[in-house]
């Protein structure tokens, strides 16, 4: 995973937090709530993909090392 992907995950997490805060506002109309929910789902999918890539990279590093580490699956 490149630095750009890492920044994307962090940025997307921040955006997702903003969406959650806005959705918690009881003054939103239904249309805006649905729009935010759709954006949140797309962001969550990207975050999950980025975290999966990071997990794969870490497993490769651990498996290729001579150290006595065991990699456990990270359950998203």
N, C-alpha and C positions, 0 to 999 in steps of 0.2 A: 504494500500500500504506500503510495507516494505521500509526500508532505501535503500536496494539494488535496488528496482524498481525506487525509486526517483533518485538515482545516474544514473541508466540506462537512464532515461528520459533526465537528464541533459547531459550525455555523448552523447546520440543520437542527441540532439539538436546541440551540438558542431560539431558532425560529419556532420549533415545536413547543417550547415552553411559553413563548409569546402567544401562540394559538390557544394553548390550554387556558392561559390566563383570560384571554378574550372570551373563550367559550364559557368560562365560569361566570361571566357577566350575565346576569339575569335579564338585562335590557335588550339583548340581541333578538332580532327577528329570525324567523325560521329560515329564510333564504340565506342570510348571512351565516347562520349556524351550520347549515349544510355545506356552504362554500368553505368555511374554515375546517370542517371535518374532513372534506375531500383533500384539502391541502395538507392537513395533518397526517392522513393516511399515506399520501405520496412521500412526505418527508420521512415517516416512520419506515417505509420500505427502503428508502435510500440509506437511512441510518443502519438498518439491519444488514444491508448488503456491505456497507463499509465496515461494520463490526465483524462480519463473517470473513472479510478479506484480511482484517487485522489478526483474527484468530488463526487463520490458515498460515499467515506469515510467521506468527509466533510459534506455531507447532513445528514449522519447518526449521526454525532456528534451534528449538529445543532438541528435535530429533537429530540434527546434524552436529550437535555439540557432543563433546566427550564427557560432559558432566552427568551425574546420576540424577537427572530430572525426569519426571514423568508428566506428560501433558494430559490434562483432563479436558473433556469436552466442555465448552462454554455453552450453556443452554440459553438461547435467546427466547 
